[in-house]
Amino acid sequence: MSLLKKPTFRKKAAALFLTAVTAFGATHTFAASQPAAKTASEQKVSALGGKFAFTLPKGFIADPLPGGDVAQGTSGATGTMYTNPHSKTVLIVAENTLPGGLNIKDNDSVFLDESVSGFASQQREALPDFNKQSEKSLTLKGLGLRQIDFTATQGGGPTLNTSLLAGSGTHMVLIQIISRADDKTGHAALIKEILGEK
């Protein structure tokens, strides 16, 4: 594969991944009323072979998402939805294998930029009142991240949304944090907790 073709391939792979992983997670975003599978005071969350890990504060209930579906292109997807019944906060951690045998570095800026751009476009199409607030490039212990913050109506009400994207090797992870629009303080505190900024 020539260097000229690589960016196009990466863009297509990123688009395929995001289509798969967003469909995988979004279906279950507001299924918080279903019985919980696991509860804990604090929970360790790990993705990308431990390269991205954080401790989720107490109050969240973990509910593993169903396995991916071959027909929807999500066969390799795995994930967990965490809900906080008190704050009505939902956090989804979904990881999938990159298509086409793509293998990326821990901080592949081209891939991450294309991924976050594609993700924003998908959310804009899916959510009529999508309103992008900000976008950031971060690096945590050598792992590149893209953070996009936006507001939208989901689950019947206005929400704050922060999505984090990262990739390493043959895998990529999408972490979505969704809070009530009137819980700006709690939302910001959870983001800091996840990013280790507390």
Phi, psi and omega in degrees: 000127182282161180295330181292328182275340187301311180302319180296318179297317179299317181298316179295319180296318179298317180297317179297316180299311184295322177299315182293310187288326180290319177296322181298314183277320187297328180302330187251006188305315183247040175265026186296342182281350180288157180302140182278147181268332186204137177234148178203156180291314174224146183229135176276128178242132183223140178219163178055047177065028179090359180289335174236110183219149178203166177254122179278130181297162182296157180108350181263143179249127182269135179222103181302136178282150178300154179300158181295168183240127181301318183298329181265001180078019182247022187303328182266003185282139173227154180185169179222138173255130178247129179235144175246103184300330182287310183270351183064029179269139177239134176231127179242129175244111182236132181234144182213158176280135178290139182285163173070016180070019181296137179230117185245160177281169182293339180221065180273094188298322180296312180298315182294320179296317179293324180294313182291327177294316178295321180296315180299319180296318179296317181293323179297322179286324184280330185243109185305325182253029176305129180222101182293129181261316182196166177216136183226152171251127182231158173226122179242111180051044177086351180266122179283141179227151169238133180242129176233131181245135179206165175246154179189164173268123179217145178062024177089006180205169180289139182226158169260136182230133171230128178239136179242131179238137177209156179215153178202127179064236183260011182233156175221149180235144175236122178247123181244127177244121183235122182232164174297146182299334182269009181246052182298320181295312180296321180297312180298320180295321180292321178299315179299321180297314181295322182271002179071031182256011184289000000 
